[in-house]
Amino acid sequence: MGASRIPPGSHPLPGIGGIGLDYLAEAHTLVPMKTEMLLPSYIRLLTPGELRRRAEEARELLSPCRVCPHECAIDRFTKTGFCKTPATPLISSFTPHFGEEPVISGTRGSGTVFLGGCNLRCVFCQNHQISQPGTNPLPNLAPTADCLSEIFLKLQARGCHNINWVSPSHQIPQLLEALSIAVEKGLRLPIVYNSNAYDSLEMLRLLENIVDIYLPDLKYADEETAFRCSGIRAYPERARAAIREMFRQLGSAWDVDDEGCLRRGLLIRMLVLPNRLADIEAGVEWIASELSREITVSLMAQYHPDHLAASPEAYPLLSRTLSPGEWARALESLEKYLQNPGNFVQDYLMAPAYYRPDFSKTEKPFAEIEDFQHQPLDIGPRSTDD
């Protein structure tokens, strides 16, 4: 979720509020372009019918299903596989969201579309109400591609800077079908692909010049940790391959508009976990050595022991928030390998409380910063150990 930028050589605890635009000059040597000059890449695919053709090609991958790396090979039109999602859209919430990184949220919000189901089984998932099987089902807000296309257009009409697909990896065919309809009706916002990075390379290649902003997680560096925490031993290999493909498509350079919002680029998120389970140092070292030292990373302090991780008996290594020492070491690793003044970091003190959604409130799952001013922060159990 959201973050502030950190200057190299210092380890402050930046606040959540206040979106400034002058930081962009520090991070990227470029001249902001007029918003109207930065039409989404998918516009170039509209006239020759390429956008609709790709949507149809993606739809063919639903049976037998090869949409994500699980490759369940079931017929999504008649049954569901690992993600528990049918061939039609499953949408749990949509709203202008102000808690993403400032270049994503801007001043009018990111048009977030929260997709139901997931192809991971993260035991600490903050979105478990909508992502994990066995949780209380919520209403599907867009059971057809036409309904989903109208959601995209509603978010555009509300002034959002982009359309932000949250957890899209298992619903790419549904999203592309809805996108092709919405674009023909006038959608002109860039697409943010906000993914856990357990993505199919075949699907990502279909998204080239459709998605303008890749916002993947890089969760783990170790297979056994990935298996214990998310149920997928192959996650590090698959996620790195996916991020490498995103980098091939977009590189490390950014295009921003005259409001300071990202219009095209790659931003990698890394969530710091207690007991060094995310191995941030190994992750940023891989980014620097295999991709580029110029890539922008968003380092997140928002970990809170939610879902199954709330049980100390079942998950003792995950049942608390970060210690000051763990956060400091993550910051040091980021500075050591990337040395990028444009990297984002979250507020260590407030993030665990602020970024906890309640998806039973479909129109406003995230609280506003003002909601915390007159009540104690629930940041969860902390360790004082370094």
Secondary structure, DSSP 8 states (H G I E B T S, - for coil): ---EE--TT------SS---STTHHHH-----B-GGG---GGGGGTTTTHHHHHHHHHHHTBTTB-SSTT-----TTT---TT---SS--EEEEEEE--S-HHHHTTT-EEEEEES--S---TT-TTHHHHSTTS-----S--SHHHHHHHHHHHHHTT-S-EEEES-TT-HHHHHHHHHHHHHTT----EEEEE-S---HHHHHHTTTT--EEEEB---S-HHHHHHHHS-TTHHHHHHHHHHHHHHHH-S--EEBTTS-EEEEEEEEEE--GGGTT-HHHHHHHIIIII-TT-EEEEE------GGGG-TTT-TTTSS---HHHHHHHHHHHHHHT--TT-EE--TTTHHHHT---TTSTT--S--GGGGTTS-----------
